[in-house]
Amino acid sequence: MPLSFGYLNNGSRVQIRVGDEFDVLLDENPGTGYSWIVEDAFSPSIELVSNNYEDVGPGVGGGGQCRLRFRGSQPGAFEIRLRYYREWESASSATKTFTLSGVVS
């Protein structure tokens, strides 16, 4: 089972091993137009494996979670930066941000 990090881990630093997978789980409500956008995760130390939305709220517009799965691909440092905004608006309109950094060993 992969490690999981949520909004409470915003700004945290983690350590994983090559081949380990981890999830970033963040509340999201794309029915309002808002979604988590990966601003930066372009390190050779990690790779984005999947980016999925999962309904968790009741009924239409109830919201859910964005699940981003990453894998440690080679030793080194990484930083993941995400912004929560409507894609047709500018990134500066983000209502939330999330950062997770770490080292793959």
Backbone hydrogen bonds, N-H to C=O, Kabsch-Sander energy under -0.5 kcal/mol:
donor,donor_aa,acceptor,acceptor_aa,energy
3,L,21,E,-1.4
5,F,23,D,-2.3
9,N,6,G,-2.3
10,N,7,Y,-1.7
11,G,99,T,-3.3
12,S,9,N,-2.6
12,S,99,T,-0.5
14,V,101,S,-2.3
16,I,103,V,-2.3
19,G,72,G,-3.4
20,D,17,R,-2.2
22,F,70,F,-2.4
23,D,3,L,-3.2
24,V,68,L,-2.5
25,L,5,F,-2.8
25,L,23,D,-0.5
26,L,24,V,-0.5
26,L,66,C,-2.1
28,E,64,G,-2.6
32,T,29,N,-2.0
33,G,30,P,-1.6
34,Y,29,N,-0.8
35,S,85,Y,-1.6
37,I,83,R,-3.2
39,E,37,I,-0.8
39,E,81,R,-2.5
40,D,81,R,-1.8
43,S,41,A,-1.4
46,I,43,S,-1.2
47,E,71,R,-1.9
49,V,47,E,-0.6
49,V,69,R,-3.4
50,S,69,R,-1.4
52,N,67,R,-2.5
54,E,65,Q,-2.8
56,V,63,G,-1.7
57,G,63,G,-2.4
62,G,59,G,-1.5
64,G,28,E,-2.8
65,Q,54,E,-2.5
66,C,26,L,-3.3
67,R,52,N,-3.4
67,R,65,Q,-0.5
68,L,24,V,-2.4
68,L,66,C,-0.6
69,R,50,S,-2.5
69,R,67,R,-0.6
70,F,22,F,-3.0
70,F,68,L,-0.5
71,R,47,E,-2.2
72,G,20,D,-2.8
73,S,45,S,-2.7
73,S,71,R,-0.6
74,Q,45,S,-1.1
76,G,104,V,-2.3
78,F,102,G,-2.3
80,I,100,L,-3.2
81,R,40,D,-2.9
82,L,98,F,-2.9
83,R,37,I,-2.2
84,Y,96,K,-2.5
85,Y,35,S,-1.9
85,Y,83,R,-0.7
87,E,33,G,-0.6
89,E,86,R,-2.3
93,S,90,S,-2.1
94,A,91,A,-1.7
95,T,84,Y,-2.4
96,K,84,Y,-0.8
98,F,82,L,-2.2
100,L,80,I,-2.1
101,S,12,S,-2.3
102,G,78,F,-2.2
103,V,14,V,-2.0
104,V,76,G,-3.2
105,S,16,I,-2.6
105,S,103,V,-0.5
